[in-house]
Amino acid sequence: MKLKEFIVEFIKCLFEKYELSLSINNLNVIIAPAIGSPSGRWVFRGDLQDFESRVLYELGKLCLTKPYPRVIIDLSHGINFMPSLIMHLIRKLVSI
């Protein structure tokens, strides 16, 4: 929960600093589970389906409760497969 709060405040700060006009009221952040072994220091146990299921579950809840005209996705980080998996999920979501 703290990570979500941090990300929301960070994004608000960026929008204020760069005077971006995009409205960020009711900002929703989805934190997907880590998978793999970044830098070889930690090992996160799980499967790609865990990552995909969690993201689809959270996006599904959001989209069922309120239609969204715009979805912003941060693909600037993540283990090699995560950005491509998110793009795959977004194509599914947009087709709905």
Buried (B, 14 or more C-beta within 10 A) or exposed (E): EEEEEEBBEEBEEEBEEEEEEEEEEEBEBBEBEBBBEEEEEEEEEEEEEBBBEBBBEBBEEBEEEEEEEEEEEEEEEBBEEBBEBBEEBBEEBEEE
